[in-house]
Amino acid sequence: MSNPLAPEWLSPPVDANALHSGLWPASMRRDSSGALEVGGVAVADLVQRYGTPLYVFDQDDLVARAAHVQGAVTAACARHGVTGSVYYASKSFISGHVVAWIEGAGLGFDVATAGEMAVAIAGGANADHLEFQGNNKSEDEIAQAMSAGVATIVIDAPIEAARIQKIASSVDTRQKVMIRVNTGVHADTHDYLATAREDQKFGVSPEEAIALVSTIRESSHLDFVGLHSHIGSQIFRTEGFLEAATRMVEAYQQVRRDDEPFTLNLGGGFGIAYTEADQPMEVGELIDAIVDHVAAQCAAHGMPVPNLAFEPGRIISGPAGVTLYSVGVTKPVTVHEGDQVATRLYVSVDGGMSDNARPALYGANYSARIASRESGESPVLVRVVGKHCESGDIVVNAEYLPGDVAPGDVLAVAATGAYCYSLASNYNVVGRPPVVAVSGGSSTLMVAGETLDDVLARDQGLSRGQE
Ligand SMILES: Cc1ncc(COP(=O)(O)O)c(C=O)c1O
């Protein structure tokens, strides 16, 4: 029976053991005992070997997702006779293994700091496949990007054009640059009002971009190669993407020259399912719609279609990852709401906002299942919470799990591959969990977990005390 404390979108499942398709890594299933396995590896084996909390990536799923996006962009662009590039958004999750997988699938990398750039390059990415973003790149970072041979730097503010020109001329090199345009499009609703999104830190207005193109063209060491737009993340509707594309084509019309190669980078932001209520559009269809729209807009203006680029992160890394936690404490909490009384079962796990900040940051919703076993008990409404000292330390805000969920169970939380490890912290002096890949029945450690010693070692007060 539905619990009055449950959000409207969540109904009690017929089977609280079932894995909703589209939410979990492609290879995740229950084995004959009812426990979960992923990549052919039993969750129990992963927990025994690496402990919990543990980030687990289905390697084949991540690679297939990257290849699918690249294939969709290439095919859609080829229909209009232009090239289509995909830059994987490293901020969603990057590590040496991921760099090799993404590079192998033919994608480039969007990097936003010297750190992400360093991982990409050390992981074997071709610098010519990197594009460097960010609203406050330091001179050092720009110099590092140039000396590494990063293909494109995306200028976020007029002051940056001068900064890049100064550094490029000091090392006598030419640097390809794009300009990030703030189209004013509101990311995920019908609300396209320009004013709705003008008041934020990324990019410049279309008018400023047009003026900046002239400045760049007059700069001795900069080559203008295109315009960039990214309207936000976790977007489900096509309308925002199409409206942004319309505005970018208008800007392209203002700045294009017949003799100059030009790329329109339309960013990332394709939404994924975190719960059964999320119904994202198939990404290939979304890309087709955007590319065809750009082509139609260009035709209407009598212009050739530019080369196109996209910059997705979450759609590639998100659903390929799960986090495993051990349940430590369960506690029914009685809640009085008006004249109603209802109970929610709080399920405390051994991680929390230090390994997944998204619920606390954005009120993000997630889905969970008992991973270590199946249960025939009727589902009850639970809130999966972490072990940190914040009441907002929520892992899964609302979910139905079998009523016998108990200490010692292992829980799997879906779609944690993007923006979880990359946003992790040491809050309450906990180490970041390890990250492993599973494929073909074996597991590989991708990133070692931080031990307490690792965390304490940086504290100079403690090491002084030991001298
Ligand atoms: C400039 C830029 N490009 C691409 C992305 C990737 O977005 P997503 O992971 O939602 O595809 C982001 C995310 O914040 C971004 O800021």
PDBQT file of the ligand as one rigid body, heavy atoms in Angstrom, charges set to zero:
ROOT
HETATM    1  C1  LIG A 501      30.627  23.153 -20.121  1.00  0.00    +0.000 C 
HETATM    2  C2  LIG A 501      30.042  21.836 -19.817  1.00  0.00    +0.000 A 
HETATM    3  N1  LIG A 501      30.008  20.918 -20.786  1.00  0.00    +0.000 NA
HETATM    4  C3  LIG A 501      29.494  19.692 -20.564  1.00  0.00    +0.000 A 
HETATM    5  C4  LIG A 501      28.982  19.336 -19.324  1.00  0.00    +0.000 A 
HETATM    6  C5  LIG A 501      28.428  17.956 -19.147  1.00  0.00    +0.000 C 
HETATM    7  O1  LIG A 501      27.128  17.918 -18.754  1.00  0.00    +0.000 OA
HETATM    8  P1  LIG A 501      26.390  16.491 -18.615  1.00  0.00    +0.000 P 
HETATM    9  O2  LIG A 501      27.249  15.638 -17.771  1.00  0.00    +0.000 OA
HETATM   10  O3  LIG A 501      25.101  16.810 -17.979  1.00  0.00    +0.000 OA
HETATM   11  O4  LIG A 501      26.259  15.945 -19.983  1.00  0.00    +0.000 OA
HETATM   12  C6  LIG A 501      28.984  20.269 -18.298  1.00  0.00    +0.000 A 
HETATM   13  C7  LIG A 501      28.421  19.935 -16.971  1.00  0.00    +0.000 C 
HETATM   14  O5  LIG A 501      28.343  20.659 -16.060  1.00  0.00    +0.000 OA
HETATM   15  C8  LIG A 501      29.547  21.552 -18.544  1.00  0.00    +0.000 A 
HETATM   16  O6  LIG A 501      29.587  22.483 -17.588  1.00  0.00    +0.000 OA
ENDROOT
TORSDOF 0
